[in-house]
Amino acid sequence: MRTEPGRRLSRNVVVLSWVSFFQDAASEMLYPVLPLFITGVLGAPASVLGLIEGVAEGAASVMKGVSGWLADRMPRRPLIAWGYGISSVAKPVIGLAGGWPLVLGARFVDRTGKGLRTSPRDALIAADTDPALRGRAFGLHRAADTAGAVLGPLLGLALYEALDHHLRPLFFVAFVPAAASVALIGLVREHRPPPGATEPMLSGGPLPPSYWRVVVFLTAFGLVDFPDALLILRAKELGLGFVAVVGAYALYNAVYAALSLPAGALSDRVPRRLLFAGGLAVFAVTYAGLGAVTTSAWVWILLPFYGAFTALTDGIGKAWISDLVPAGSMGAGLGAYQGLFGGAVLLAGVWAGLAWGRAGRLPLLLAGAVAAVLAVVLFVVDPAVGRARRN
């Protein structure tokens, strides 16, 4: 059922937030160690690491679009359950790998599961929440998800040290919180209409021009939004060791988690566009800063600052898109947006990787400059209506 303005968020929103907490704890437990496992334990070159992550993220982007279309034509809960289940099983498979091809296959399956669940889950959150509370709902979900991203790397680091720097056991330990996330989906109750009534989610509907204008703008930004792995690489190039990198990454996620709910709630009171524009301004400062600095101490300032950017854009972007989509096309709208944006991020990683050179300063500075321009444009122009903001 939908919540009324001023009331609590629905049980589904809370349950799905806990689901994401446990799954992200499992995923982020492995994220910082996966490059070390592929290049160190399995002996694969950096080019193979890039191939694996490129294929994985490409699969996720495509599947988000497909699952969004499916989410408007069939119950969403099974799609969500299958998506989380597939990703959970893929994690211990990586731990069994004796060579990188099995890791490639497992990461493909893992990210396919992510794409399968993401659009139906977000469509269910949007459909189950009053529009006046959508920012708060997505903010709560992103806060819980990112709290898992804080716990996961710290737990992985502790186990890495306790296991005398052995990496394989981590992939099996990660299965435990991942399996817990799948079990929690049993508490989700998808609304069904009374007998004889028309199911709104099956009615469909065209996506309006205002939606496509916003999606095009956000996708353009995605072309300079590199995967976080490149920011981690920059932190290493500035002199941080493995433990320090994990610590800085966890601190980034802690800021992101702490600010997501307040930022989402604020977006229910002021135009989401303006908060997103503020996030782009923070992004510009972070990227330009990482490109300009020459000492590792700045990483401890800029990466947490980057957490504010994510809090101001991730959940708020989904709420913004949800406001522009007809009820019967919620899955398709969110799926198309996330698929296109994910594809743009993939392209950003490709061009930034090719232009990275020895230190990555040029692509970081260039991306920061482009984001600054986009922030100014978004402050002045509302892409949903295609004209400048009136005072």
Secondary structure as UniProt FT lines:
FT   TURN            5..6
FT   HELIX           11..30
FT   TURN            31..33
FT   HELIX           34..36
FT   HELIX           37..41
FT   HELIX           46..71
FT   TURN            72..73
FT   HELIX           76..95
FT   HELIX           100..127
FT   HELIX           131..133
FT   HELIX           134..162
FT   TURN            163..165
FT   HELIX           168..173
FT   HELIX           175..184
FT   HELIX           185..187
FT   TURN            195..196
FT   HELIX           200..202
FT   HELIX           209..222
FT   TURN            223..224
FT   HELIX           228..237
FT   TURN            238..239
FT   HELIX           242..266
FT   TURN            267..269
FT   HELIX           272..292
FT   HELIX           296..298
FT   HELIX           299..323
FT   HELIX           327..329
FT   HELIX           330..354
FT   TURN            357..359
FT   HELIX           361..380
FT   STRAND          381..382
FT   TURN            383..386
FT   STRAND          387..388
//
